[in-house]
Amino acid sequence: MMDILVDTSIWVDFFKGGKTRKSQLLDELLEHNLVCTTNLIKAEIVGGAKSQKEFDLLRNYFNALFCLGEYPAIWEDITKYRFKLKRKGFNANIS
């Protein structure tokens, strides 16, 4: 099975102790080592730490995840697929 890339908004809810279905699903995926990340997501989450201790914990946490390599055209692909998904009714602003 492939690893699943989890959006920053889900991580934020998860680390705030969220009890949403998305946070519960992330917890299940982490238990089965099915989560990967990117350098952008890592920078967003770890860079938002409120203290040096939290920074170190988050950095270690994200360093333990598989990090997808970013090839040169990744942002073009992201833009294209986001557009296609939005046209099919999927929106990045999920609550």
Buried (B, 14 or more C-beta within 10 A) or exposed (E): EEBEEBBBBBBBBBBEEBEEEBBEBBEEBBEEEBBBBBEBBBEBBBEBBEEEEEBEBBBEBBEEBEEBEEEEEEEEEEEEEEEEEEEEEEEEEEE
